Amino acid sequence: MAAPRVVLVDPLYEGNVGQVARSMMNFGCSELAIVKGTHITDVARDRAVHAQVILDNAMRVQTFDEATQGCDLVVGFTARLTGLERKYRRNPVDLRDWAPEAVTHPGHIALVFGREDRGLTNEQADRCHVLASIPTDEAYRSMNLAHAVTVALWTLYAERREERVKEYTPATLEQIERANEMFGEMLAHGAYPAHKIEATRTMFRRLLGRARPTTWEASTLMGVFKRVLWSLGVRRTRGPMELPPEERGDLEPFPRKVEDEPDRSPLDPEA
């Protein structure tokens, strides 16, 4: 999907136009078309901040057709919903449902937004191939123009961007259980009421289940538990479910002998 063109039909406020330009640059868009409406003033440039180049290159046209010329798909946005299938004129698709389809469209898309006080007219809405809406609360459906453009652009950008958050390696069941076992040992050696230990271990297991820690996080957690147990005088060897040394990342091996420990607190992060 190529970056869409943003079309503002008869915008009233220059500040909104500037904010739209800024949002466009945030999400990799550069084509702005303005049908009639307000002039681009210093207020608009101030609101655009570093996106003034988009205002400088904006198409100023007099008709809807001029603004959408060269686009293969025209998508209008509306906050007015009928909820009835036969009222097709104002029966838009949810932007979230349409976004996956949009990013696979091979042509050039125009996103059309109406005037702040009344939105798109029926005639303008009829010229759109798709009518979309942004879900908002029933008590107040209409969004600020710049906010609506921002949400629409973000939704499409999130669908089409190739860069994704790096996947993490979740902790294994064995690691989770080993961490829980070590947590129980801490409770037992830390004067915690014996009759509460099992229930507290169950609580801790559920907490880890909800937190979905990574392998590195679980390894670090077990390293902390080992230090605490060491400070309580508990000497232990690696259990069958504990992370082996080669998988501990940057964790140092736990000291086997007290005399090998530097003269510092066992909870010191450098220990």
LUMPA-320105 format. One record per residue (C-alpha): residue in one letter; z, x, y. Coordinates in steps of 0.001 Angstrom, whole numbers, plus 500000, padded with zeros to 6 digits. Each point is the difference from the previous one (the first is absolute). Last residue first. Layout:
<pts>
AZXY;...
</pts>
This chain:
<pts>
A543560527703490753;E497719499822503055;P500582496260500337;D503770500753500132;L501639497569497569;P501460502788497852;S501619501406503156;R499567503704500490;D500848503352498421;P496813500491498020;E500081498801496372;D499541502575497228;E503762500167499381;V500016496306499126;K497539500512497184;R497079497862498862;P498529499381503458;F497662496977500311;P496408501158500251;E498568499723503542;L498118496871501025;D496595500627501602;G498028497847497585;R502187499081497049;E497180499716497465;E500098503600498679;P503791499807499677;P499976496994497629;L500935496553501406;E502978498620498128;M499451497650497078;P501145502292497185;G503071501180501931;R500266503227501948;T503316501719499490;R503350498956501457;R502986501432501759;V502135497461501850;G502403501545502507;L499743497220502568;S497879502254502234;W497652500494497036;L499728496253499595;V499068499700503686;R497411502743499661;K498544498360496918;F499796496663501808;V498079501621502859;G497508501522497565;M499637496642498288;L499065498449503338;T497518502785500693;S498295499407496662;A499894496256500635;E498458500619503423;W497430502441498588;T498971497591497263;T499667497241502581;P502564497267500526;R499156496316499417;A502779498679502288;R500294496686498151;G500511501638496620;L502329502604501476;L502223497218501359;R499914498220496656;R501196503169498243;F502740500433502622;M501262496445499460;T500025500555496246;R501947503218500521;T502474498090502154;A500493497405497273;E500550502746497430;I502477501906502195;K502156497105501163;H502596500057497184;A500470503745500444;P501030499753503660;Y498365502991501757;A502145503128499833;G497000502270500574;H499471501257496469;A498922496635498604;L498030499051503109;M498148503298500022;E499250499629496306;G498570496534500671;F497689501425502668;M498887502610497480;E499054497241497563;N498198498081502726;A498008503082500942;R499146500463496325;E498913496378499728;I497729500271503028;Q498574503296498773;E499283498583496555;L498346496938501524;T497676502319501866;A500121500511503754;P496891498850501804;T497273502492500897;Y498799499255503510;E496594498804501087;K498819501448503262;V499536497383502694;R496338499211500224;E497115501485501953;E496821498112499197;R500442497373502673;R498271496697499326;E502800497551499317;A502535501421502463;Y497278500139502632;L499139496343499462;T503587498860500457;W500574502394502903;L496941498699501829;A501064496373499626;V503603500696501020;T498899501945503081;V497466497364501055;A502671497304499754;H502463502091501999;A497443500606502747;L499277496274500278;N503652498912499988;M500581497797496993;S499725496210499617;R501838498465497056;Y503283499061501641;A502320497744497995;E497730500223496976;D500821503678499576;T497076502393499812;P497338500828497410;I496949501630501616;S496945497770499791;A496383500495499012;L496737498165500639;V497011501470498196;H496302499767500817;C500816499403503667;R497676498001502272;D501963496791499355;A503105501620501471;Q498115500594503248;E498934496357500219;N503494498811499148;T501402502164502785;L501784503196499070;G503531500519501233;R501500497712502637;D502349501921502284;E499305503571498908;R496219499678499762;G498417500412496592;F499916502844497507;V496950501076497991;L500009502685497317;A496432501233499490;I499081501510496634;H497206502473499246;G498536499916496510;P501010501080496504;H502953497614499641;T502488501555497564;V502740500299502630;A499602496356500954;E500597498649496504;P503387501715499791;A500856498689503519;W499244496314499295;D503245499123498250;R502182501800502558;L498076498417502882;D500764496526498649;V496796497987499967;P499255497534502772;N499775496185499942;R499202499240503615;R496312498984499818;Y500310499094496323;K501965496833500640;R498989498675496564;E502342502494498360;L503031498801501959;G502768502340501145;T498830499585503588;L500953503419501347;R499774501312503558;A501033503644500262;T496413501228499949;F498118503201499337;G496227500243499707;V498127502173497535;V496332500773500585;L498188501749497151;D496767501982500246;C500575501416503476;G497080501240502103;Q500531497425502746;T503575498715500029;A500688500442503711;E496501498934501030;D500285496814497959;F503321499070501582;T498497500220503473;Q500508501765503329;V500434503607498961;R502153502996500920;M499768502503497128;A502947502408500060;N499231503714500358;D502422500717502847;L502607497703498443;I499800501896496717;V500242503282501908;Q503240498725501515;A501688500308496609;H502593502599501018;V502180497496501937;A498211496635499510;R502748498214501927;D499443502212503047;R496250499485499760;A500398496226499878;V502273500062503042;D497541502279501803;T497419497242499605;I497478498932497386;H498846496662501336;T501122496701498545;G497829497636497994;K496290500107499170;V499476500773496307;I501621503350499272;A498718502248497210;L502065502891498645;E498639502495497489;S502321502980499412;C502154499252496960;G502107502541498094;F503242498073499652;N502041501457502844;M496859500141502161;M499583496250499676;S503660499454500789;R499607501860503294;A496887498035500908;V501803496729499279;Q502844501091502269;G497552500570502828;V498392496591499525;N503422498365499924;G500917501596503304;E496768498716501542;Y501096496413499473;L497715496998499609;P497715500971497127;D496652498114499935;V499122500671496355;L501334503303498713;V497831501542497279;V501294502853497845;R497366501849497983;P501058500971496497;A500392503542498630;A497517500374497173;M500970498680496577;
</pts>
